Amino acid sequence: MDLLHRMILPPELNHLKVMAPVTVFIQFLFIAFVGIALVSTVASLACRKLNGKLSQDLALVIPARFGIWLTLGVLPLGVLVFLVGQTLYGTKYDFAGALALIAPLAVVGLFALFAYRQNFNLVVGGFGVLATLAFAMPFVHLFDLLARPEMWPYINPLVPDIYNMQALCRLLIFIAGSLLVTGGALLFIYFVWPERKLPADDPWLRNIALGLTLAGAVALPALVVWDAAILPFGARSTGNLRFVFFLIALSWAVGSVALGMLLNQSRRRVLLVALLAFVTLGGELTRQLVVRDTAIGDKLALQRLDAEAYLATLREKQEARYAANAPVDPAMGGKVYAEKCASCHAFDVKVVGPPHREVLPKYKDDVKKLVEFILNPVKVDPAYPAMPKLGLTRREAQAVAGYMFDKYGEQRK
């Protein structure tokens, strides 16, 4: 774990701006893949004795190619560990470490599900399902805890709270979403994708796919409403409610089209159902991110302030190195002075600020002190208003200071 903590660096300001959409995208890849792998394996195991060909088709909705399982299963989980670590960077609650501890269970489960698609061994498939489910409960519990910071000091993140209705609801949402996207994947792979498209219409496979889609579309809205109703007060927001209504409408549309296709034994609108199924899962994951960001908004705000201060420090150091190693352009000082300083200052008369002939003698032996004042001005004389911060770089401030002393020397002569 020490190695993991050393690898997770404080997030930069630009990183924070893209962290939320990247988190949703990576979660979508991982949860959709794990859900499809899990549900398709269970369906395949259930059909083994009834129809061997159908059992293989259900399982091979995700091909037995190691690269696919590595890219869509293992790698997104590793990225999630780092995203969680950076989201909570600076707090004492080691959720990234807890996620890393349960990650091997997911890897073992996914490897067993991958092996099942190569040999269709009942024991291997059953073990993969159990191992993946054993990972899913603490995984869902961890992400539920992110929305309940008031409980962090009292709950072990590795041990799911079986009496917590919120975590149970999130687990059921994961199952409903898995049913939904598995049905959508079966419809897309076998009835739209040209390389895998079945040569003839398969009513069994189509009906199973539509049934899974319909089951997920019916269950998900009720679970989302339940989840929103029992959210902690600090995690509630109008943004969450908007997503709840959006998901209800989207699920109703998916369920209506899927039911119509089941009743009419039609394969029209297959692509529409498949796409809406995946969009619905993406919408639910975005809603959960909104809930989390609302609950830990104060921590995220402090993180942004720390990142801004860190970025300003780095920029200041870089400018100082550049200013020390490169000569200052003499013409720059006069140009910057005319643009930034001349509206409030003159050399021999009072404008808004004091005349420079009264001020510059104090800095004759310490030009660096004048440069620091230009960069970060403070109120000195109560007879004059405070000088605003001009937003100059260190090189520009050095050029202005040099120009002022040159001009002051000419006027004295």
N, C-alpha and C positions, 0 to 999 in steps of 0.2 A: 504493500500500500504506500510506503514511502516513495517508491519510484513513481507511482501514479500521481501523488501529490506534487512531486517535483515537475512532472510533465504538464500539469494543468497550470497555466500561467494566468495572471490577471487579465481580464478581457480589455481590449482597447476600445476607444470610443466608436470607431467605424465597425468593429466587430459587434458591439452591442446593438447597432442599428439593424443588422441583418440576422441577429441570433434568433429572434422569434420566428420569422418565416422559415429559416433553416431547420429549427427544431420541429416545426409542424411537418415539413417535408420528410425529414429523416424518420420521425415517428410514423408517418403515413406509410413509408416504404417498409419499415420493420413490422408494424402491427398488421398491415394488409398481408404481407408475405407469411408471417407466422399464422395468422388466422386462416388463410387459404390452405396452408400446409396441414394445419390441424384438422379443420373440418373436412377437407377432401380425403384425408387419411381415415377418419372415422367413417365417412360415407363409403369409402372403398372397402374397409373391413366389414361393414354391415352387409355389403352386396357380394362378398366373396363366394358364398355357397349358392346364391340365386343366379348370378350372371357373372362369370369370370371376365368376359370382355368389358362389361360395364364397370366392374371393379377396377380394372386397369385404366380405363378411360378417366374415371373419377380421380384416381391417384395422379395420373400423368398430366393433369392440368398444369402442374409444375414439373417440367421435364427432369429426368435424373441426370442433370449436368452439374458437376461440382461448382463450376464458375457461377452459375445462377444462384446457388444456395449460399456461396460465399459472399457474392456482391449484394444480394438483397436480404440476407439473413444475418450473417456474422458481422460484416463490416458496419452496417447501420447501428448495431448494438454497441460496438466500440465507440462510434461517433457520439451516440447518446450519452455514454459515460462521461465524455469530455464536455458535452454541452451542459449536462446537469452540474458538473463540477464548476464550470465557469459561471453558470447562473447563480449558484450559491457561494461563489468565491468570497472569502472574507468572513464567512460565518463558521461556527464551530461544529455544524451538523454535517457529517460526512455521508451525504446521500450518494455521491459519486463512488465512494468506497463500497457502500452497501450494494449498489448496482453492479459494481465490478465483481463482488463476491458471489452474486447469484448468476452472473453471466455464463460461467462454465456449465451450469445446469441447462441453460438455453442452447449452448453449443452442442452438448451431448444429445439433447432432444432433437435438435434439427438434424444432426448427423444420423440419428436413428431413423428419422422420417425420410431422409435422403436414401439411406440404405434400403428401406422398405420398397422404394420405387425401383430398386435394382433387382431384388430377389422376391418381393411380395411375400415375405415371411411374416406369419401372423404374430409371432412373439416379438420380432423386431418392430413391427408397426405399433403393437400395443405398448411396448416400452417407450417408443418415441412419443406417443400421445400422452402417456402418464408423466414423462419427464417434462414435456412442454407445458402441460397443465400445472405441474409443480412449480415451474418457473413463473407462469403467468400470474399466480396469486400474489407473491411478494412484489412482482414487477408492477402490477396494477396498484398495489398498496403503496409502493414508493411514490408513484406519480400522484396518487390521491393525497399523500402527506404534504406534497409541495403546495397544495391549496389550503393547508391547515397549519400555518406556522405556530399558532398558539399551542399546538400539541407536541412540537418538536422536543422540548425538554423532557417529556414524560413517556414517549413511545420509542421502542427499539425499531428502527426502520427495517431491520431484517425479519422481524416477526410480525406477520399480518395480524391485525386486530379483527378477530372473527366477529366481534360484537359491534363493529362499526358499520352502520348501514350504508354510509357513503362509499366505503371501499367495496362492499358487496354489490352495490348498484353499479359501480364502475366495472367490476368484473363481469356482471351481466351485460353491460353495454359492450364490453370487449367481445363477448360471445355473440351478441346480436349483430354487431358490426362484422364479425367473422363470417356469420351465415350470409349476410348481405353481399359481401365482396366475393365470397366463394361462388355464390350463384352467378354474380356478374362475370367472374373470371371464366366459369364454365361456358356461359353463353357466348362470351367474346371469343375464346380460344377455339371452340368447336363449331361455332355457327357464323363467325365473322372472319377470323384470321385465316388468310388463304392457305398458309403452309400446313395448318393443322385442321382445317375445315373437314368435317365428316363428309364422305361421298354421298351419303343419303341422310334424310332426316331421321334422327334417332329419337322417337317419342319418349323413351325411358330417360335418357340423359337430359333431354330438354325439360321434361316435367320435374325431374329432380332439381335441376338448376333453377327453374322458376319457383319451385316450392321453397328452396333455401332462400331465394331472394325475397319472396313474399313473407316468410317467417321473420327474417331480419327487419323488413320494412314495417311489419306490424308491431314487433316488440320494441324497436328502437325509440319511437316517439314516446311511448309510455315510460320507458326507462329514463329518457332525457328529462321529461317533466318531473319524474320522481327525484332525479339527481338535483335539478334546479330547486325543488321545493325544500330539500333538506340541507342545502349548502349552508356553511357557517355564515354569519352575518357579514364578516369582513371580506368574503369572497363573492358577494352578490353585486351585480352591476346591471345597468340597462343593456350593455353590450351582450351579456350572457342571455338576457331575455330575447333580444333580437335573434340570436342564433337558435334559441329554442323554437321560436315560431318558424324560422326558416327551415329547420330540420323537420318539424312536423309537416310542413307543406311539401318538402322534398320527399319525405318518406311516403306520404299519401300518394304522391304522383308515381313513385316507383311501384308501390303496392298495387295501385289501380291498374297500371299497364301490365304488370306481371299477372294479376288475377284475370284480366281480360284475355291474355295470351293462353293461360291455362284452360279457361272455359271454352275458348274457341279453337284450341289445339293449333294455334298459329305460331309462326316463327317470325312474323313481322315485328318491327320495333325492337329486335334483339339488341342492336347496338345502342339504342336509346336507354334500355333498361340497364345494360352493363355500365355505361358511362355514368348514369345517375346513381348507381350503387356505389361506385368509387367516389363520386363527388359528395355523397352523403357521409361516407366515412371521413373524408377530408374535412367536411364541415363540422363534424362532431369533435375531431381532434383540435380544430381551431377554437371551438367553443371551450374545450378544456384548457387550452392555453390562455384564453381570456380570463377564465376563472382563476387560474394560477397567478397570472400577472396582477390581477386585482388584489388577491390575497397577500402577495408579497411585494406590493407596489412600493412600499417605503424602502425595502431592501434594494429594489431595482433602481430607485431614484438615487440612493446613496452610492450605488455602484457606478451610475452614470457620472455623478460628481467626482468620484475618485478617478474615473477614467479621464475626465476632462482635465483634472489637476495633473495627472500623470503625463498626459499628452502635452500640456503646456510646459511642464518641466523638461520633457525630452526636446521640445522645439526650442526652448531657451538654451539648452546645452548645445544643441546643434548650431544655432545661430552664433553662440559665443565662440565655438571652435572655428566657424567659418569667418567670423569677424577678426579673429586673432591671426588667421593664416592668409587672408586675402586683403590687399590694399583697398582703402575706401575711395570711391570716385569723388573727386572734389566737387564736380557739378551736381552730384546727388543732393548735397546739403542745401544748396540754394534752392533747388527745385522743391524739395520736401518742405523747407522753411516757408516758401511762398504759398504752398498749398495748405499746410497744416497750422502754421504759426503766425503768419503775417496778419491775420484777421484780429488777433488779440494782443500782439506784441509789436513794439518798435524799439529801436536802439536808444533813442534819445528822448522820447516823449511817452507819457502814459496813454495807453489805449484802453484795454480791459485789464490787462495784467501790467505789472511794473515794467519800466524801461530797462533794457538789458544793461545799460551803463551802471545801474544800481545793483544788479544781481550778479553779473559775471565776475566781478572781483572776488566774490566769495569762493568761486570755483577755480581760480587761477592756478592753484597748486594741486587740484584734484579734479581733473576732467572726467574721470570715471564716475565720480559722484554726481556730476551733472548729467551724464548719460543715464545713470540709474534713476535720477529724478524725472527725466523726460519719459522714460519707460513706465515708471510707476509714481506719478506725481502725488504729493500730499499738500494739504493746506499749511502754509507757513506764516504768511502775513495776514492778520485779520482785516486789514484795509482793502484786501483784494479777494475776489471770489476764488474758490478752489479750481485748480486747473484740471480739466477732464483728461482721461486717459485717451491718448491719440491712436493707439493700436499700431505703433511703429515697430519695425523689427530692430534688433540691436544694431545692425549695420546702418540703418536709416538714422537712428538716434545718434550714433557716433558721427555720421556725416553732418547732421544738424549742429551738433556741439562744435565740431571743427569749423563749420561755416560761421557760427556765431562768434567764436574767438577771432577768426580771421577778420570778420567785419568790424568787430570791436577794436582790434588793433589798427585797422585802417582809419577808423574815425578818430582814434586818439592821436594818430599822427597828423 
